[in-house]
Amino acid sequence: MTAADRIASSQPPSAGKLNIDHIAHFVPHIDAASSALEQAGFTLTPFSAQSHRLEPGGPLVPAGSGNRCVMLRDGYLEFLTPTADTPIANQLRTAIQRYTGVHLIAFGSADADADHARLDKNGFTPLPTVALQRQIGTEQGEETARFSVVRVPPGTMAEGRIQYCQQHTPQWLWQARWTAHANGARGLAAVIICVADPQEAAQRYARFTGLLAQPGNDQWRINTQRGTLLFVTAEQLQRSLGVSAPALPWIAGHVLTTDDLMLTRNRLKAGHCNSRELDAAHLLLELPTALGGLVIFQPAGAALPSLT
């Protein structure tokens, strides 16, 4: 098995487990977002238009959205933009009116049907499972990436589009040529969710995921098999990071691991990015308006930052 095969095969969670598969920034202009990401040292996948089947066996229709991605060795970052006048595209536009930035958290699923059943049992009234797909170029030719996605009605989770994603073809997404980044980025370690009441939000996500909400040091969290949800107030983010929330709730950003924090620091400096050290193990990148939100880089294996 090649290194690329090992990375791809490690993405889906174990049976009965969840991880953080990816997050998505909703951006109005994909070209501006792409330039900002490349300036920060990220490798990007080509632009890809999305299609979906609204019901099993139904016709494949354009979703009205497209994306570019930053593929990491653990998870990935998606940058999603509206491309047409469809319900999905209009949901993106409505979200972007609130703020440009992260509006989607996708939990990696080993069994989308089981997650759908749990959501229904816990009162979240999930929508029918959607079969999504998009064309992806590979070094051997074009292939089709396929996903099963479980969503809940808009507004059910006030923070954004919180969903499950079962990867059926991870080998087409995690290609070796896309998982190396000039800034050393390695994996998606945490998502930072800024809310008025962290305890309420954490306990609601616990019902959504079937995982345990844990208090500690004034910071609620939920640990998945790979990746953590951190729940904080706007006051905590202002105090710990000097960052102001544009709205509440706000999925503020994410924590990424890096192979070499010094390499990351130097690459961001060379790209004239708005970055600064929080402490010896954490580096804050405030993303430009084309992307929205923030990134905290830390060495692989380091403790997550304290945002209190």
N, C-alpha and C positions, 0 to 999 in steps of 0.2 A: 504494500500500500504506500502510495506517495504521500508527501507532506500535505499536498492539497487535498488528497482523499481523506486524510485524517482530520483536517480542519473541517471539511464538509460533513463528514460522518458524525462529528462531535456536536453539531448544532442542535438537532432535535433533543429535547429532554428525555430522560428515562421514563419508562412507562409509569403512569400515575404521578409524575412530577411536572413542574412548570419551570420555565426560565424566562428571562427577558430576551425575547428574540430580537426585537428592534424597536426603535422610536422613530417618529417622523416629524420633521419640520414641514409646516405648510408655508410655501413661499409664493409670492405673486409673480416673480420673474426668475425663471430657472437659470438664465444666463448670468445674471448678477450674482445669484447664489453660488453658481459654479465657480465663478472667478474668485469669490471670497474664500471658498473652500480650498481651491488650488493655491491661493496665496498663503494659507495657513499650513500647507504641506500635506494635504490629503489627496489620495488617488481616488478618482471618480469613475464609476461605470458610465457607459454611454447612456444617452437619454433613451427611455423606453416608454411607449404608450401602453396603457393598461386596458385590458378587456375582461369581461366577466360574464358568467351565466347566472341569471337571476333565479333559476331553479334547476335542479338536476336534470340533465338531458336537454335543457332549453338551448336556444340559439346563443352564440357568442356575440356580444354586443360591446361597443366601445364604452368604457367607464367614464370617459370625459376627463381623465387625469393622466399624468405621466410623471416619471421620476428619474432621478439619478441617485446613486447610492454610494456610501462609503462602507465597503465591506471590511469588517474587522475579523480577527481570528476567533473572537468570541462575540457573536451578534453582529449587528450592523446599524448604520444610520441611513434613513431614507429622507429624501428631499422631494416633496410632492407638490405638484403645481396643477391648477385647473387648465384644461385645454379646450373645453367645449361647454355647451349649455345642457348639462345633465344634472340629475339630482346629486350625484356624488360631487361633481364640479362645483355646484352651488353651495354644498356643505363646506367645501374648502374655502370658498370666497367669504362665506359668513364668518368662519373661524378667523380668517386673516383680518377681517375688519376689527376683531377684538385685539389681536396682536399677531405679528409675524413671529413664528417660532414653533416650538414643539406642541402639537395638538393630539398626538397619537402615541399610545403605548401598546405594543403587541406582545402578549405573553406567548412564548413558544409552547406548543401543545403537542403531546404525543397521541391524542385522541380527541379530535374536534367534537365528535358526537357526544362523548362523555362530558366535555366541558359545557356543551350546549345544555345537556340534561341537568347539570349541577346549577347552572345559571337559572334555568327554569324553576327548579326546586327551591332556590333561594329568593325567588320573587323578582328577578331582573328581566323577565319576559324577553328572552333573546329573539332576534330576528332569524328567519331561516338561514341556515349555513350557506355561504356563497362560495362558489368555485371561481377563483381568480386565476388568471394566467397572463403572462406577457412573454414576448419573444426576446431571446437573449443570444447574442453572438458568442460563439466559443471559438477556440483555435481550430476546431475540427468542422465548424459550420454552425448554422443557426439551430437553436434548440428552444423548447418551450418550458419555461418555469411555471410550476403549478402550485397553488396554495389552497387550502380550505380555511375560510375566515368566518369566525363567529362574532357577530356584533350585537349590541343592544340598541334600542331605539335612541335617536338623538336626544340629548338632555338627561338621559338616565344617569350617566356619570358626568357631573357638571364640569369636570376637568378637561374633557375632550372625548376623542374617539378611543375608548379603552376596549380592547378586543383580544381575541385569540387567533393565532395563526399556526396552522399545521403545515410544515414544509414537506412537500412531496418530492421535490427535486433539488435538494440543497447543493448537489454537485454542480449545477449550472450557475448558482449564485456565488458560491465561494470559490471562484477561480483564482489560482495562484497569482496571476498578473494583477489582481485587484486588491489583494490583502496586505501588500507592503506599502508603507506610507513614509514619506520623507520626514515627517515629524515623529515617527516612532510609535504612532497609535497602535494599540494591540487589541483592546477589548472594551466592551460596554459593561461597566462595573456597577453603576447605580443611576437612577433617575431621581431628580429633585422636584418635588411637587409642593408648590407654595399655596397654602389654603388658610382660611380664617380659623378653622378648628382642626388641627392635626389629628386629634384623637378620633373625632367623628369620621374623618376621611380614612384613616388607617383601618378602623373597624369595618367601614363599608367595603374597602378593598379586600379585607380579610374574608368577608362573605362572598365577594366576587371571585376570589381565587381559591378559597378553601385553605388558605395559609394563615399562620399566626401573626397577629399584629403585636409588636413588642415595644413597650415604652422603655426609655432609658436616656438619662442626661437631658431631659426636656426635648427629646427628639424621637418621635415615633418612627418605626421602620417595619418593613416586611421583607424577609429574606426568601428568595427563590433558590432553586438549585444552582442558578447562575445569575447573579445580579440582585440588587437591593432597591426597594422603594424607600426614599427618605421623605418624610412629611414635615414641613416647616411652615412657620408663619412669615409674613412679609417683614415683620420686625426682626425676626431671627436672621433673615437673609440680609437685611440692611446692616445689622450689627456685625455679622460674621464676614460678609463679603463686600459691604458697601454698595450693594446693588438694590435698586428700587423696582418693585413689581409694577408692570404696566397695567395690570388688571388682576382681579381675583375671581376664581382660582386661576393659577398660572403654572403650567409645567415649565419650570424655569430653565431646565437644562439637564446635563448628564455628567457623570464621572467616567472618564476613560482611563484605562491603564496604558502605560507606555513601556517600551523596552528600555528606554534610556531618557530619564527626565532632563538631563543636561542637553541631549540632542533635541528634545522637544523645545526646551527653552531657547536654544540658539536658532532653531528653524522658525519659531514664531517671531523672534526678534528680527531675523533676516527678512521676514515677510511683512514687517512693520505692523504687526497685529497688536491689539490692545490686550496685552497680557502682563501679569505681575505675580510674584511669589506670594503665596499665603503663609507658607512655612517651608521647612526644608524638604518636605515630601509632597507638597501640593502646589500646583501652578494654575492660576485662574486665567481663562481666556474669555473675555467679553466679546461675543460675536457681533459683527456689524449688522446694520438694520436689514440688509438683504437676507439674513439668516435668522436673526433674533435669538435671544437667550444667552446662555453661558455654557462653558465646558470647564471642568476641573480635571487636570491631568495628574496622575499619581503613578508611582512605580507599581508593577504587578506585585501583588502580595501585601501591599501597604494597607494600613487601616483607612477606612473611609474618613473624609474630613468631618470635623465636628462643626455643625452649623447652628450653634446655640449662642 
